[in-house]
Amino acid sequence: MDPLPGPRRLDEISGAQVIAPGAALAGPDTTGAGGFSFAESHMARVLGAPTVLIDPTGGPRAAAVALDGAAAHLGCDLVALVDVGGDVLGHGHEPNLASPLCDAVLLAASAYMTTPAIGAVFGPACDGELSPAEVLERIGELAAAGGWLGTWGLTPGVTTLLETAVAQVPTEASAQALLAARGRTGPSPIRDGRRHVELSPVCALTFFFDCAIAIAGPARCAAAVLGAGSLEEANAILLAAGIRTELGWEQAHA
């Protein structure tokens, strides 16, 4: 949807309310360069309430300032860093890993936050990147280190809300979790058939984890970018390690 490579800076966004350095509230009319609507814009319409946009271009420390500022503005005592699919826990060598960069930067931000944060993987393997076995192996690593905090399935009420959201927000990964919650099993094509998700009830679960233990364990991409001073530097670190990133792909195809 976004015609430009990389995420948008706050100064490239129209119709958003800046609430802290690097953080803004998006409404239904919030747009980026070229007039596209963010997923958060659509969600604001679904929820009838503004949603938060975080600018990751300054790297983990700047993202931490943004998250802390947003939490303070909204009166939140906990920040949940939620990834759909599980690539946030990727080692980096997984053959289908394709978009670890912003996940790594935001998880790394938790190391600098003053607001308590919890990590979560929703819809394991629903993005067609890490396989179900790979995601569960990473959860196993967390469990062995005492970092797996619990698991929760989609409840009927949340499933209905997600169904409403999927109808309005262009998404494939979350839609796969919805299919799983409705009982679908077996292979399901995404990305115009370039990838397949193996649906099962596991795809409708959310695994919660300790951020610090994840960074010290399976989340090796996040650990690698802890000291990065910008998103571009974080991208260079991952690319130098032979890890494909979403920004690298977008820049190559721009």
Buried (B, 14 or more C-beta within 10 A) or exposed (E): EBEEBBBBBBEBBEBBEBBBEBBBBBBBEBBBEEEEBBBBBBBBBBBEEBBBBBBBBBBBBBBBBBBBBBBBBBEBEEBEBBBBBBBBBBBBEBEBBBBBBBBBBBBBBBBBBEBEBBBBBBBBBBBBBBBBEBBBBBBEBBBEBEBBBEBEEBEEEBBEBBEEBBEEBEBBBBBBBBBBBEEBEEEBEBEEEEBEBBBBEBBBBBBBBBBBBBBBBBBBBBBBBBEBEBBBEBBBBBBEEEBBBBBBBBEEEE
